[in-house]
């Protein structure tokens, strides 16, 4: 990922006391609270997992940890994400049933 692309994708917006990381999906801007973001990585090989919902692209092995990858574009009804040189995965902490699960979000 190029430096200027990283700067664009890591643009932060302050609303009140909370800060957000903004990203694009189909030319629309979205945001996620910065405190939930663990890291931003380039797209890597995603392994398909049979029996998962359609919006789950698969899993990645990130330094020995298996991380599910969600295709947010598909989840939001915008079609399947096309992988380009600008695509990346935002690794976030998601609370689920009292546990924190690291999840990758595939974005433009």
NUTOR-747045 format. One record per atom (N, C-alpha, C, CB): residue number from 1; residue in three letters; chain; x negated, y negated, z. Coordinates in nm, 3 decimals, padded with zeros to 5 digits. Glycine has a CB too. Layout:
N
ATOM   fiba   lumlum   keti        px        py        pz
ATOM    NUM      Ala      A         X         Y         Z
...
***
This chain:
108
ATOM   fiba   lumlum   keti        px        py        pz
ATOM      1      Unk      A   -00.085    00.116    00.000
ATOM      1      Unk      A    00.000    00.000    00.000
ATOM      1      Unk      A   -00.090   -00.123    00.000
ATOM      1      Unk      A    00.097    00.001    00.122
ATOM      2      Unk      A   -00.061   -00.220   -00.083
ATOM      2      Unk      A   -00.141   -00.341   -00.094
ATOM      2      Unk      A   -00.115   -00.433    00.025
ATOM      2      Unk      A   -00.111   -00.414   -00.226
ATOM      3      Unk      A   -00.215   -00.515    00.056
ATOM      3      Unk      A   -00.205   -00.605    00.172
ATOM      3      Unk      A   -00.085   -00.699    00.161
ATOM      3      Unk      A   -00.333   -00.687    00.185
ATOM      4      Unk      A   -00.064   -00.760    00.044
ATOM      4      Unk      A    00.049   -00.853    00.030
ATOM      4      Unk      A    00.184   -00.782    00.045
ATOM      4      Unk      A    00.043   -00.924   -00.106
ATOM      5      Unk      A    00.189   -00.654    00.004
ATOM      5      Unk      A    00.313   -00.577    00.023
ATOM      5      Unk      A    00.336   -00.551    00.171
ATOM      5      Unk      A    00.306   -00.444   -00.056
ATOM      6      Unk      A    00.228   -00.521    00.243
ATOM      6      Unk      A    00.239   -00.498    00.387
ATOM      6      Unk      A    00.286   -00.625    00.456
ATOM      6      Unk      A    00.104   -00.451    00.445
ATOM      7      Unk      A    00.233   -00.740    00.415
ATOM      7      Unk      A    00.275   -00.866    00.477
ATOM      7      Unk      A    00.422   -00.892    00.450
ATOM      7      Unk      A    00.190   -00.982    00.425
ATOM      8      Unk      A    00.468   -00.865    00.328
ATOM      8      Unk      A    00.608   -00.886    00.296
ATOM      8      Unk      A    00.696   -00.794    00.378
ATOM      8      Unk      A    00.633   -00.863    00.146
ATOM      9      Unk      A    00.658   -00.669    00.388
ATOM      9      Unk      A    00.742   -00.573    00.458
ATOM      9      Unk      A    00.739   -00.594    00.609
ATOM      9      Unk      A    00.698   -00.431    00.425
ATOM     10      Unk      A    00.632   -00.654    00.660
ATOM     10      Unk      A    00.623   -00.672    00.804
ATOM     10      Unk      A    00.664   -00.813    00.848
ATOM     10      Unk      A    00.483   -00.643    00.851
ATOM     11      Unk      A    00.730   -00.885    00.761
ATOM     11      Unk      A    00.781   -01.017    00.794
ATOM     11      Unk      A    00.873   -01.005    00.915
ATOM     11      Unk      A    00.856   -01.080    00.673
ATOM     12      Unk      A    00.851   -01.089    01.014
ATOM     12      Unk      A    00.931   -01.082    01.136
ATOM     12      Unk      A    01.024   -01.202    01.144
ATOM     12      Unk      A    00.842   -01.075    01.262
ATOM     13      Unk      A    01.143   -01.178    01.192
ATOM     13      Unk      A    01.242   -01.283    01.211
ATOM     13      Unk      A    01.282   -01.283    01.356
ATOM     13      Unk      A    01.365   -01.262    01.119
ATOM     14      Unk      A    01.289   -01.401    01.417
ATOM     14      Unk      A    01.326   -01.410    01.558
ATOM     14      Unk      A    01.471   -01.453    01.569
ATOM     14      Unk      A    01.233   -01.508    01.633
ATOM     15      Unk      A    01.552   -01.373    01.638
ATOM     15      Unk      A    01.692   -01.407    01.665
ATOM     15      Unk      A    01.704   -01.405    01.816
ATOM     15      Unk      A    01.794   -01.306    01.595
ATOM     16      Unk      A    01.724   -01.522    01.878
ATOM     16      Unk      A    01.725   -01.528    02.023
ATOM     16      Unk      A    01.587   -01.490    02.072
ATOM     16      Unk      A    01.834   -01.435    02.084
ATOM     17      Unk      A    01.579   -01.395    02.162
ATOM     17      Unk      A    01.452   -01.347    02.214
ATOM     17      Unk      A    01.406   -01.219    02.146
ATOM     17      Unk      A    01.462   -01.325    02.363
ATOM     18      Unk      A    01.486   -01.165    02.057
ATOM     18      Unk      A    01.450   -01.039    01.991
ATOM     18      Unk      A    01.381   -01.067    01.858
ATOM     18      Unk      A    01.575   -00.953    01.968
ATOM     19      Unk      A    01.286   -00.981    01.824
ATOM     19      Unk      A    01.216   -00.992    01.696
ATOM     19      Unk      A    01.252   -00.871    01.611
ATOM     19      Unk      A    01.061   -01.002    01.716
ATOM     20      Unk      A    01.259   -00.894    01.480
ATOM     20      Unk      A    01.300   -00.790    01.387
ATOM     20      Unk      A    01.198   -00.774    01.275
ATOM     20      Unk      A    01.438   -00.820    01.329
ATOM     21      Unk      A    01.182   -00.651    01.231
ATOM     21      Unk      A    01.106   -00.621    01.111
ATOM     21      Unk      A    01.208   -00.616    00.998
ATOM     21      Unk      A    01.024   -00.485    01.124
ATOM     22      Unk      A    01.183   -00.688    00.892
ATOM     22      Unk      A    01.278   -00.687    00.780
ATOM     22      Unk      A    01.222   -00.603    00.666
ATOM     22      Unk      A    01.309   -00.831    00.732
ATOM     23      Unk      A    01.313   -00.541    00.591
ATOM     23      Unk      A    01.274   -00.459    00.478
ATOM     23      Unk      A    01.385   -00.465    00.374
ATOM     23      Unk      A    01.247   -00.311    00.521
ATOM     24      Unk      A    01.355   -00.420    00.254
ATOM     24      Unk      A    01.451   -00.426    00.144
ATOM     24      Unk      A    01.504   -00.289    00.109
ATOM     24      Unk      A    01.387   -00.489    00.022
ATOM     25      Unk      A    01.632   -00.287    00.074
ATOM     25      Unk      A    01.697   -00.170    00.016
ATOM     25      Unk      A    01.782   -00.222   -00.099
ATOM     25      Unk      A    01.784   -00.089    00.122
ATOM     26      Unk      A    01.748   -00.183   -00.219
ATOM     26      Unk      A    01.827   -00.226   -00.335
ATOM     26      Unk      A    01.842   -00.378   -00.340
ATOM     26      Unk      A    01.964   -00.159   -00.333
ATOM     27      Unk      A    01.732   -00.448   -00.317
ATOM     27      Unk      A    01.725   -00.595   -00.321
ATOM     27      Unk      A    01.804   -00.664   -00.210
ATOM     27      Unk      A    01.774   -00.644   -00.454
ATOM     28      Unk      A    01.845   -00.590   -00.109
ATOM     28      Unk      A    01.914   -00.649    00.007
ATOM     28      Unk      A    01.821   -00.639    00.126
ATOM     28      Unk      A    02.051   -00.576    00.036
ATOM     29      Unk      A    01.823   -00.741    00.212
ATOM     29      Unk      A    01.738   -00.744    00.330
ATOM     29      Unk      A    01.810   -00.684    00.450
ATOM     29      Unk      A    01.694   -00.887    00.361
ATOM     30      Unk      A    01.738   -00.601    00.523
ATOM     30      Unk      A    01.787   -00.539    00.646
ATOM     30      Unk      A    01.681   -00.562    00.753
ATOM     30      Unk      A    01.817   -00.386    00.626
ATOM     31      Unk      A    01.717   -00.537    00.877
ATOM     31      Unk      A    01.620   -00.553    00.984
ATOM     31      Unk      A    01.637   -00.448    01.092
ATOM     31      Unk      A    01.632   -00.691    01.045
ATOM     32      Unk      A    01.527   -00.423    01.161
ATOM     32      Unk      A    01.528   -00.331    01.275
ATOM     32      Unk      A    01.447   -00.396    01.385
ATOM     32      Unk      A    01.470   -00.189    01.236
ATOM     33      Unk      A    01.493   -00.381    01.508
ATOM     33      Unk      A    01.424   -00.442    01.620
ATOM     33      Unk      A    01.279   -00.394    01.625
ATOM     33      Unk      A    01.497   -00.410    01.753
ATOM     34      Unk      A    01.188   -00.490    01.632
ATOM     34      Unk      A    01.044   -00.460    01.622
ATOM     34      Unk      A    00.997   -00.365    01.732
ATOM     34      Unk      A    00.964   -00.589    01.629
ATOM     35      Unk      A    01.061   -00.367    01.848
ATOM     35      Unk      A    01.019   -00.280    01.957
ATOM     35      Unk      A    01.046   -00.132    01.929
ATOM     35      Unk      A    01.089   -00.320    02.085
ATOM     36      Unk      A    01.131   -00.104    01.832
ATOM     36      Unk      A    01.159    00.035    01.794
ATOM     36      Unk      A    01.059    00.088    01.690
ATOM     36      Unk      A    01.302    00.047    01.739
ATOM     37      Unk      A    00.985   -00.002    01.627
ATOM     37      Unk      A    00.892    00.036    01.519
ATOM     37      Unk      A    00.760    00.085    01.578
ATOM     37      Unk      A    00.867   -00.084    01.424
ATOM     38      Unk      A    00.721    00.207    01.539
ATOM     38      Unk      A    00.593    00.264    01.582
ATOM     38      Unk      A    00.482    00.228    01.483
ATOM     38      Unk      A    00.604    00.418    01.597
ATOM     39      Unk      A    00.512    00.244    01.354
ATOM     39      Unk      A    00.414    00.213    01.251
ATOM     39      Unk      A    00.480    00.215    01.114
ATOM     39      Unk      A    00.296    00.312    01.256
ATOM     40      Unk      A    00.408    00.161    01.016
ATOM     40      Unk      A    00.452    00.161    00.877
ATOM     40      Unk      A    00.345    00.236    00.798
ATOM     40      Unk      A    00.475    00.014    00.821
ATOM     41      Unk      A    00.388    00.337    00.723
ATOM     41      Unk      A    00.292    00.418    00.648
ATOM     41      Unk      A    00.334    00.424    00.501
ATOM     41      Unk      A    00.283    00.561    00.707
ATOM     42      Unk      A    00.237    00.453    00.417
ATOM     42      Unk      A    00.269    00.476    00.277
ATOM     42      Unk      A    00.347    00.606    00.262
ATOM     42      Unk      A    00.141    00.480    00.192
ATOM     43      Unk      A    00.414    00.619    00.151
ATOM     43      Unk      A    00.491    00.741    00.125
ATOM     43      Unk      A    00.394    00.858    00.109
ATOM     43      Unk      A    00.581    00.725   -00.001
ATOM     44      Unk      A    00.425    00.966    00.177
ATOM     44      Unk      A    00.345    01.088    00.167
ATOM     44      Unk      A    00.436    01.202    00.123
ATOM     44      Unk      A    00.275    01.121    00.301
ATOM     45      Unk      A    00.379    01.319    00.104
ATOM     45      Unk      A    00.460    01.434    00.064
ATOM     45      Unk      A    00.565    01.464    00.169
ATOM     45      Unk      A    00.371    01.559    00.041
ATOM     46      Unk      A    00.690    01.469    00.125
ATOM     46      Unk      A    00.802    01.499    00.214
ATOM     46      Unk      A    00.848    01.641    00.182
ATOM     46      Unk      A    00.920    01.395    00.196
ATOM     47      Unk      A    00.856    01.725    00.283
ATOM     47      Unk      A    00.898    01.864    00.266
ATOM     47      Unk      A    01.048    01.874    00.287
ATOM     47      Unk      A    00.823    01.957    00.364
ATOM     48      Unk      A    01.118    01.923    00.186
ATOM     48      Unk      A    01.263    01.940    00.193
ATOM     48      Unk      A    01.297    02.047    00.296
ATOM     48      Unk      A    01.321    01.978    00.054
ATOM     49      Unk      A    01.403    02.022    00.374
ATOM     49      Unk      A    01.450    02.119    00.474
ATOM     49      Unk      A    01.593    02.159    00.437
ATOM     49      Unk      A    01.442    02.060    00.620
ATOM     50      Unk      A    01.615    02.283    00.397
ATOM     50      Unk      A    01.750    02.328    00.361
ATOM     50      Unk      A    01.846    02.315    00.479
ATOM     50      Unk      A    01.747    02.474    00.312
ATOM     51      Unk      A    01.972    02.285    00.448
ATOM     51      Unk      A    02.075    02.279    00.550
ATOM     51      Unk      A    02.086    02.146    00.624
ATOM     51      Unk      A    02.052    02.385    00.648
ATOM     52      Unk      A    02.003    02.049    00.586
ATOM     52      Unk      A    02.012    01.917    00.650
ATOM     52      Unk      A    02.110    01.829    00.573
ATOM     52      Unk      A    01.871    01.850    00.658
ATOM     53      Unk      A    02.161    01.724    00.635
ATOM     53      Unk      A    02.250    01.633    00.563
ATOM     53      Unk      A    02.179    01.574    00.440
ATOM     53      Unk      A    02.298    01.519    00.656
ATOM     54      Unk      A    02.257    01.533    00.341
ATOM     54      Unk      A    02.201    01.481    00.216
ATOM     54      Unk      A    02.110    01.360    00.235
ATOM     54      Unk      A    02.313    01.444    00.122
ATOM     55      Unk      A    02.135    01.279    00.337
ATOM     55      Unk      A    02.054    01.159    00.357
ATOM     55      Unk      A    01.918    01.189    00.421
ATOM     55      Unk      A    02.130    01.060    00.443
ATOM     56      Unk      A    01.899    01.312    00.468
ATOM     56      Unk      A    01.769    01.352    00.522
ATOM     56      Unk      A    01.682    01.398    00.406
ATOM     56      Unk      A    01.784    01.467    00.630
ATOM     57      Unk      A    01.580    01.319    00.377
ATOM     57      Unk      A    01.492    01.348    00.263
ATOM     57      Unk      A    01.407    01.472    00.290
ATOM     57      Unk      A    01.402    01.228    00.233
ATOM     58      Unk      A    01.376    01.496    00.417
ATOM     58      Unk      A    01.292    01.609    00.457
ATOM     58      Unk      A    01.211    01.572    00.579
ATOM     58      Unk      A    01.199    01.653    00.342
ATOM     59      Unk      A    01.093    01.633    00.591
ATOM     59      Unk      A    01.004    01.603    00.704
ATOM     59      Unk      A    00.863    01.577    00.653
ATOM     59      Unk      A    01.004    01.719    00.806
ATOM     60      Unk      A    00.788    01.502    00.734
ATOM     60      Unk      A    00.646    01.480    00.706
ATOM     60      Unk      A    00.567    01.527    00.827
ATOM     60      Unk      A    00.616    01.329    00.674
ATOM     61      Unk      A    00.440    01.556    00.803
ATOM     61      Unk      A    00.348    01.591    00.911
ATOM     61      Unk      A    00.259    01.469    00.932
ATOM     61      Unk      A    00.263    01.721    00.877
ATOM     62      Unk      A    00.284    01.398    01.040
ATOM     62      Unk      A    00.209    01.276    01.070
ATOM     62      Unk      A    00.117    01.304    01.187
ATOM     62      Unk      A    00.305    01.156    01.101
ATOM     63      Unk      A   -00.010    01.327    01.156
ATOM     63      Unk      A   -00.111    01.358    01.257
ATOM     63      Unk      A   -00.067    01.473    01.348
ATOM     63      Unk      A   -00.140    01.234    01.340
ATOM     64      Unk      A   -00.013    01.577    01.287
ATOM     64      Unk      A    00.026    01.697    01.361
ATOM     64      Unk      A    00.166    01.693    01.421
ATOM     64      Unk      A   -00.070    01.720    01.468
ATOM     65      Unk      A    00.235    01.582    01.404
ATOM     65      Unk      A    00.372    01.571    01.456
ATOM     65      Unk      A    00.470    01.574    01.339
ATOM     65      Unk      A    00.390    01.439    01.539
ATOM     66      Unk      A    00.573    01.659    01.349
ATOM     66      Unk      A    00.673    01.670    01.243
ATOM     66      Unk      A    00.777    01.561    01.262
ATOM     66      Unk      A    00.739    01.812    01.243
ATOM     67      Unk      A    00.794    01.478    01.159
ATOM     67      Unk      A    00.883    01.361    01.164
ATOM     67      Unk      A    00.989    01.376    01.056
ATOM     67      Unk      A    00.803    01.228    01.146
ATOM     68      Unk      A    01.119    01.372    01.091
ATOM     68      Unk      A    01.223    01.372    00.988
ATOM     68      Unk      A    01.221    01.238    00.913
ATOM     68      Unk      A    01.363    01.397    01.050
ATOM     69      Unk      A    01.251    01.243    00.784
ATOM     69      Unk      A    01.254    01.121    00.702
ATOM     69      Unk      A    01.395    01.102    00.648
ATOM     69      Unk      A    01.150    01.130    00.584
ATOM     70      Unk      A    01.450    00.984    00.676
ATOM     70      Unk      A    01.586    00.949    00.635
ATOM     70      Unk      A    01.578    00.857    00.513
ATOM     70      Unk      A    01.663    00.880    00.751
ATOM     71      Unk      A    01.655    00.888    00.411
ATOM     71      Unk      A    01.668    00.801    00.293
ATOM     71      Unk      A    01.778    00.700    00.326
ATOM     71      Unk      A    01.701    00.885    00.161
ATOM     72      Unk      A    01.739    00.582    00.375
ATOM     72      Unk      A    01.838    00.482    00.417
ATOM     72      Unk      A    01.925    00.435    00.302
ATOM     72      Unk      A    01.769    00.364    00.480
ATOM     73      Unk      A    01.868    00.426    00.185
ATOM     73      Unk      A    01.945    00.384    00.069
ATOM     73      Unk      A    02.062    00.480    00.046
ATOM     73      Unk      A    01.856    00.376   -00.058
ATOM     74      Unk      A    02.035    00.609    00.052
ATOM     74      Unk      A    02.139    00.711    00.035
ATOM     74      Unk      A    02.238    00.706    00.152
ATOM     74      Unk      A    02.076    00.851    00.024
ATOM     75      Unk      A    02.187    00.691    00.273
ATOM     75      Unk      A    02.271    00.687    00.393
ATOM     75      Unk      A    02.370    00.570    00.386
ATOM     75      Unk      A    02.184    00.674    00.519
ATOM     76      Unk      A    02.328    00.458    00.329
ATOM     76      Unk      A    02.413    00.340    00.319
ATOM     76      Unk      A    02.499    00.338    00.192
ATOM     76      Unk      A    02.329    00.215    00.323
ATOM     77      Unk      A    02.498    00.448    00.115
ATOM     77      Unk      A    02.581    00.458   -00.004
ATOM     77      Unk      A    02.530    00.380   -00.123
ATOM     77      Unk      A    02.717    00.412    00.028
ATOM     78      Unk      A    02.398    00.357   -00.130
ATOM     78      Unk      A    02.339    00.280   -00.239
ATOM     78      Unk      A    02.268    00.367   -00.341
ATOM     78      Unk      A    02.242    00.178   -00.183
ATOM     79      Unk      A    02.289    00.498   -00.334
ATOM     79      Unk      A    02.222    00.591   -00.425
ATOM     79      Unk      A    02.093    00.642   -00.363
ATOM     79      Unk      A    02.192    00.523   -00.560
ATOM     80      Unk      A    02.030    00.736   -00.430
ATOM     80      Unk      A    01.906    00.794   -00.379
ATOM     80      Unk      A    01.788    00.701   -00.403
ATOM     80      Unk      A    01.879    00.931   -00.445
ATOM     81      Unk      A    01.700    00.690   -00.305
ATOM     81      Unk      A    01.583    00.602   -00.317
ATOM     81      Unk      A    01.488    00.656   -00.422
ATOM     81      Unk      A    01.511    00.589   -00.181
ATOM     82      Unk      A    01.442    00.567   -00.507
ATOM     82      Unk      A    01.340    00.601   -00.605
ATOM     82      Unk      A    01.205    00.561   -00.545
ATOM     82      Unk      A    01.365    00.528   -00.744
ATOM     83      Unk      A    01.111    00.653   -00.545
ATOM     83      Unk      A    00.979    00.625   -00.488
ATOM     83      Unk      A    00.900    00.541   -00.587
ATOM     83      Unk      A    00.903    00.757   -00.453
ATOM     84      Unk      A    00.854    00.424   -00.542
ATOM     84      Unk      A    00.771    00.335   -00.623
ATOM     84      Unk      A    00.645    00.302   -00.545
ATOM     84      Unk      A    00.850    00.204   -00.662
ATOM     85      Unk      A    00.557    00.224   -00.606
ATOM     85      Unk      A    00.434    00.183   -00.536
ATOM     85      Unk      A    00.465    00.093   -00.416
ATOM     85      Unk      A    00.340    00.111   -00.632
ATOM     86      Unk      A    00.583    00.033   -00.412
ATOM     86      Unk      A    00.621   -00.053   -00.300
ATOM     86      Unk      A    00.692    00.023   -00.188
ATOM     86      Unk      A    00.710   -00.165   -00.349
ATOM     87      Unk      A    00.730    00.147   -00.213
ATOM     87      Unk      A    00.801    00.226   -00.113
ATOM     87      Unk      A    00.711    00.255    00.007
ATOM     87      Unk      A    00.853    00.358   -00.174
ATOM     88      Unk      A    00.772    00.265    00.123
ATOM     88      Unk      A    00.698    00.302    00.243
ATOM     88      Unk      A    00.793    00.369    00.342
ATOM     88      Unk      A    00.631    00.178    00.308
ATOM     89      Unk      A    00.735    00.422    00.447
ATOM     89      Unk      A    00.812    00.487    00.553
ATOM     89      Unk      A    00.788    00.408    00.681
ATOM     89      Unk      A    00.773    00.638    00.570
ATOM     90      Unk      A    00.896    00.361    00.741
ATOM     90      Unk      A    00.888    00.294    00.871
ATOM     90      Unk      A    00.916    00.399    00.977
ATOM     90      Unk      A    00.989    00.171    00.881
ATOM     91      Unk      A    00.819    00.425    01.062
ATOM     91      Unk      A    00.836    00.524    01.169
ATOM     91      Unk      A    00.891    00.450    01.291
ATOM     91      Unk      A    00.701    00.598    01.202
ATOM     92      Unk      A    01.008    00.493    01.335
ATOM     92      Unk      A    01.077    00.426    01.446
ATOM     92      Unk      A    01.111    00.525    01.557
ATOM     92      Unk      A    01.206    00.357    01.396
ATOM     93      Unk      A    01.136    00.471    01.675
ATOM     93      Unk      A    01.186    00.550    01.787
ATOM     93      Unk      A    01.338    00.543    01.786
ATOM     93      Unk      A    01.128    00.500    01.923
ATOM     94      Unk      A    01.403    00.658    01.785
ATOM     94      Unk      A    01.549    00.666    01.787
ATOM     94      Unk      A    01.591    00.738    01.915
ATOM     94      Unk      A    01.605    00.740    01.660
ATOM     95      Unk      A    01.684    00.677    01.989
ATOM     95      Unk      A    01.736    00.741    02.110
ATOM     95      Unk      A    01.847    00.838    02.070
ATOM     95      Unk      A    01.789    00.635    02.211
ATOM     96      Unk      A    01.835    00.963    02.115
ATOM     96      Unk      A    01.935    01.065    02.084
ATOM     96      Unk      A    01.954    01.154    02.206
ATOM     96      Unk      A    01.893    01.149    01.961
ATOM     97      Unk      A    02.073    01.146    02.265
ATOM     97      Unk      A    02.105    01.228    02.382
ATOM     97      Unk      A    02.001    01.215    02.493
ATOM     97      Unk      A    02.118    01.374    02.342
ATOM     98      Unk      A    01.958    01.092    02.520
ATOM     98      Unk      A    01.863    01.068    02.628
ATOM     98      Unk      A    01.718    01.097    02.593
ATOM     98      Unk      A    01.900    01.149    02.744
ATOM     99      Unk      A    01.692    01.137    02.469
ATOM     99      Unk      A    01.556    01.163    02.424
ATOM     99      Unk      A    01.517    01.063    02.317
ATOM     99      Unk      A    01.541    01.307    02.370
ATOM    100      Unk      A    01.389    01.031    02.310
ATOM    100      Unk      A    01.339    00.944    02.205
ATOM    100      Unk      A    01.277    01.033    02.097
ATOM    100      Unk      A    01.234    00.840    02.260
ATOM    101      Unk      A    01.327    01.018    01.975
ATOM    101      Unk      A    01.279    01.098    01.862
ATOM    101      Unk      A    01.219    01.004    01.759
ATOM    101      Unk      A    01.394    01.184    01.799
ATOM    102      Unk      A    01.096    01.031    01.718
ATOM    102      Unk      A    01.036    00.952    01.610
ATOM    102      Unk      A    01.098    00.996    01.479
ATOM    102      Unk      A    00.881    00.968    01.607
ATOM    103      Unk      A    01.139    00.897    01.399
ATOM    103      Unk      A    01.205    00.922    01.272
ATOM    103      Unk      A    01.146    00.829    01.167
ATOM    103      Unk      A    01.359    00.902    01.283
ATOM    104      Unk      A    01.129    00.878    01.045
ATOM    104      Unk      A    01.080    00.796    00.936
ATOM    104      Unk      A    01.196    00.744    00.853
ATOM    104      Unk      A    00.983    00.875    00.848
ATOM    105      Unk      A    01.192    00.616    00.821
ATOM    105      Unk      A    01.294    00.553    00.737
ATOM    105      Unk      A    01.230    00.518    00.603
ATOM    105      Unk      A    01.355    00.425    00.806
ATOM    106      Unk      A    01.277    00.580    00.496
ATOM    106      Unk      A    01.225    00.554    00.362
ATOM    106      Unk      A    01.289    00.426    00.310
ATOM    106      Unk      A    01.252    00.674    00.266
ATOM    107      Unk      A    01.206    00.326    00.278
ATOM    107      Unk      A    01.258    00.197    00.230
ATOM    107      Unk      A    01.182    00.153    00.106
ATOM    107      Unk      A    01.247    00.089    00.341
ATOM    108      Unk      A    01.241    00.056    00.033
ATOM    108      Unk      A    01.180    00.002   -00.090
ATOM    108      Unk      A    01.057   -00.081   -00.056
ATOM    108      Unk      A    01.282   -00.084   -00.168
***
